[in-house]
Amino acid sequence: MFQLSNLLKNPIRWLGSDGELSDCVLSSRIRLARNLVAAPFPHAASQRDLGLVLEKVTQAAKKSHALARAAYIKLSEMEKVDQRFLVERHLISEDLTRDSHNRAVVIGEKELVSLMVNEEDHLRLQILLPGLALDRALEQAQALDGELGRGLLFAYHKEFGFLASCPTNVGTGLRASCLVHLPALVYTQNIGAVLQELARVGLVARGFYGEGSKVYGDLFQISNATSVGKTEQEFAEAMTAILKNVRGHEIQMRERLVKGAAKTKTLDRLWRAYAALSYCRLISFEEAMQELSWIRLGFSLGVKFDHLALAKVNELIVLAQPAHIQMHAGRELGPRERDSVRAALISRTIKGKGQ
């Protein structure tokens, strides 16, 4: 029996600090949307229809090499806090939890591969890798797509491409996105111009949990807005080039923060963040993310925070989330209790005393 609590004990592979350009790009995700022929889209399907889709996808997934040792989880068999845990882990979307009947997720080893079944589309396969790695993620996604396609007949139109519930996903069905840390652009108030430029070239910047979510800790999900007009490879290549350019702007602003009179002010703010996290007794998720953002910025500027490692800071970005805190405590907690447990967890980690 798969235990979600086991995920807390494992390293978060898609947040590795040794990925390409990981000073700014925490992770890369390739998601492909697919639907089955002769089956209504999930929003228009009956429970019987959804059940048949779930059965077909599950059978096909179990025959694929990438998911040979995967965990198969029906959302109807999970508590709400456990579902939220998977949202926070970036393994499922908020939309998948709105109606858990005949919805499921398949989680591959190391959480780098996952499938959502009966979300907005019948199937959404995801590859999640650390750093800027859209090319490798796409290669793996295409391989899994090919394996699943041998057992499933996907809805495809010779003119429009893969059919999807939402027009923005018609065509390749591709959503290429990166979780990007842009604290210097935010702090120097240059983020607005960058976001406008992204929109001009057909990209969109969303919050920490994707569409409709808030930005926490200066972390943005940057992705393509539509999936037509280019091949999958062209989308990934264009995204990679643009993100390298965005990183260039961020690095320029970071360098500005440690020049001249700005340096003392910047260092003061960095060490205040370190002190706040080291000695807090109550801390909300939003505040924790903001202070962790400063610590992460400090690492990129060459600041040494005693025995703290960047990998631990990356882990805390995930572990500080509400459902993760409750999973850590082993029970449901009220807001104040979560703030207390979160403070203790962060303080111990910052001071090098483990989790």
N, C-alpha and C positions, 0 to 999 in steps of 0.2 A: 504494500500500500504506500503510495507516494505521500510524503509528509512535507507540507509547505515549510514547516519550521526548520527542515534540513537545509533549506536555501540560505538561512541566516548563517549557517556554519561554513558555507562555501565562499571562496573569493568571488567577487562580482567580475566575471571575465570580460564583460563588455565595457568596463570602466578602467581597464588597465592603464597605468600611467606611462607605459612605454610605447604606446601607439604613435603613429605618425602625427606630428603637430598636436600632440596631446596637451600642450600648454594652453591651447584654445579649444581644440575639438576633442570632446570627451568620448563621443561614440558616433558611429555611422550605422544607418539602418536602411535596408532595402526591403520594401513591402510590395508584394504583387497581389492584386485583387483578381479573383477568378470566380466565375459562376457556372453552374452546371446547365447543360442543355435540357429543355423541357421541364424545368423546375422554376416556379415563381420566385422572384427576388424575396429575400427574407421579410421585408416589410409588408409584402402582399401574400405571404405564404400561410397556410394553415399549419397547425401543430403537426399534423400527419406529414405534410410536405417537408417541414423542417426535420422531422425525425428520420425520414428517408435520406435526406441530404447528409445528415450527421452520420448515418450508418455507412453510406457510400464513401464519404471522405475518410472516415476512420479506417475502413478496410484498405483503402488505397494508401493511406499514410503508414500503416503497419507493414506494408510491402516495400517501403522506400528505405534505402540504405541510411540516409541521414537521420531517420526517425526510428531506427530499429530498436533503440533502447529508450525511447521517449516515454514521458508520463502522459496519460490520457485522463483529462479531468472534466467532468460535467459540472457546469456552474450551478445547476439545481441542487447538487449535493454539497455545496459549499456555504459557509456562513458569510454574511455580508462583509465582515472585517477581512476574511480570507480573500474574497473577491477584490477588495480594495488593495490588499497586499500585492496581488498580481498586477493591478493597474500601476501601483507605485514602482513595481519591478520592471515596468515597460513591456510586460508580456501580453497584456490584453488592454483593450481600450475601455473608456468609461461607457461607451455605447453598448458594449457587449454585456454589461452588468444590469442594464435597464430591464431586461426580461430574460431570466436565466433558463427558461424552459427550452429544451433541445438546443442549447448553446454549449459550446465546449472549447477547450484550449488543449493543444498538444504541445508539450514543452520538451525540447530536445536536450541532450547533455550539455552542461555548462551554460544553459540558458541562451545560447547563441542562435538557436533555431526554434521557431515556434509557429503554430498555426492557430488562427481563430476561426471557428466554424459557426456560421449563421450570425455574423455581425451585420453590417450593412450589406455585405456580399456573402455568398455561400462560403467562400474560402479566402482568407487573407494569410499568406505565408510571409514570414518575416525572418530576416537575417540581421543580427545585431553584433557589431564588432567594435573593438576599441580604436580610438583615434580616427584619422581621416582615411577610410578604407572602403570607399564606395565601390571601387572596381572589384575588390575581392568579395565584398558582400553580394554584388550583382552576380558574379560568377557562381557563387554558391546557391543563390536564389534561383538562377536559371537551371542549375543542375537538379534541384529539388522540384522545380516546376515541371521539368521534363519527366522525372520519375512519377510524379502524381498524374501527369497527363496520360501516362500509359494505362492507368486504371480508371480515369475519369474523362468524360467528354465535356470539354469546356465550351461555353457559348462564345462563338467567334463569328464576326462578319467580315467578309473579304474587303469591304471598303472602310469600315469603322474600326476594325480590330476587335480586341476582347470587349465584350459587353459587360456593363456594370450598372449597379443601381443608381449611382450618381454620375451625371455627364462628365464631371471632372476626372473620373477614373476610366472613362472609355478610351480605348486605344491600346496602349501598352499595359494599362492597369498598374503602372509603376508609381510608387511614391518613394523618392530618394530623400533622406533627411539626415541631418547631423545635429547633435546636441552641442551647442557652441557657447563657450564662456567668454563674455565680452564686458568685463567690469570696467576697464579703462574708458571704453567708448561711452558707457553709461555715466560714469563719474564725471567725465569731461563734457557731458551733454552733446556728444557727437553721434549718439546712437540713432537719432531721428533721421539724419541725412543718410545713414547707411541703410536703414530699413526702407526708406523711400527708393533708394537705388535698387535694392533687392526686388521690390515690387515692380519697378520699371523693366527688369530683365526676366520677369515671370516667376519669381520666387516669393515665398511667403514666410514670415517669421511668426511663430506661435510661442505659447508658454511652455512650461516645464512638462506638462502632460499632453501637449499637442493642441489640437483645435479647441478654441473656446476656453483655454486654461490661462491662468495667471503666470507671469514671469516671476520666478523665485531665484534668488542668488545670482542674478545677472545671467541666467542660462536661457538660451533661446533655441527652439526647434526650428531650423531653417530647412525648407523643402520646396520641391517644384509644385506649382499651383495647378497645373494640368498635366495630363499624360499623353497628349497627342502632339503630332508635328515633328517628333524625333524618335529615333530608335532608343531602346533601353540603354545601350552603350553611350549614345550621344547625350542622353540626360545625365548619366553618371559623370561623364567627362566634363560637361558644362558646369555641373554642380561643384565638382572638385576644383575647377579653375576659379570659380567665383568665390568659394570658401577660402581658398588660398589668398585671394585678394582682400577679403574681409579680415582675415587674420593679419595681413600686412597693415591695415589701418589700425587694428587693435594694438599691435606691437608698437607702432609709432606713438600711440597715446600712452602706452605703458612707459615707454622711454621718456616721454615728457613729464611723467609723474615723479621721476627720480632725478630731474635736472634742476639746478639752481635752488631757489627758495621753496619750490614745490616738494623737494625731497624730504625735508624734515616733517612737513605736514603729512606726507604719505606714510612715512615710517611710523609716525605717531599713531595714525589710524590703524595700521597693520598690527602693531603691538597692543593697541587697545582691543582689537578683535581677539587676539590671542589670550589676553587676560580675561576678557568676558567669557570666552569658551572654557577656559581653565578653571574658573572659580564660580561659574553660575550655579544657582540652585533651582531656578525655574527659567525655562526658555521655550518660546513658541517655535514652531517649525519655520515660520517666516523669518524670525530674527536669527535663528540658527543658520539658515541658508545664507542670509546676508553676511554674517560674520565669517562663515566658511568661505564665502566668495572672496573676502579680503585676504584670508589666509592663503587661498589658492593663488591669488594674485601675487602675494608676497613670495611664494616659491618661484614664480616665473621671473621675479626681480632679483633673485639670488639671496633672499633672506633665509637664514637658518633658524628654525623654530625649535631649539633644543633637540630632542630626540624624535620629533614628529616627522613622518614621511608623507609625501604627497599621496601615495596610495591609500593611506589611512583617511586623509581628507576626502578623497574621492568616495571611499566607502561610506563615510559619515553623511555625505550628500544623499545617499539612498537610505541608510539606516535610521536617519533622523525623522523620516516621514511617519505620519500618525499610525498607519496600520503596522508598519515595521516596529514601532515602539511597543505596540500592544502585543505583537508576536514575540518580541523580546521579553516582555513581562509575563507572557503566558496567559493573559486574560484581557478582557475588555477594560478600558480605562476611560475615565472622564477627562475633559480637557486639561484641568489642573494637574491631575495625576500624570498625564502624558508629558506635560511640561517638566515635571519633576524627574520622571524616569529618563527623559531625553537629556536633561541637564547632567544627570549622573553618568549616563553613557558617554556623552561627549567629553565631559571633564576627565573621566578615567582614560579615555583614548588619547586626548591631547597630552595628558601627563605621562603617557606611556605605560599605563597600568592595565592595558587590555580592555576588552569589552565585557 
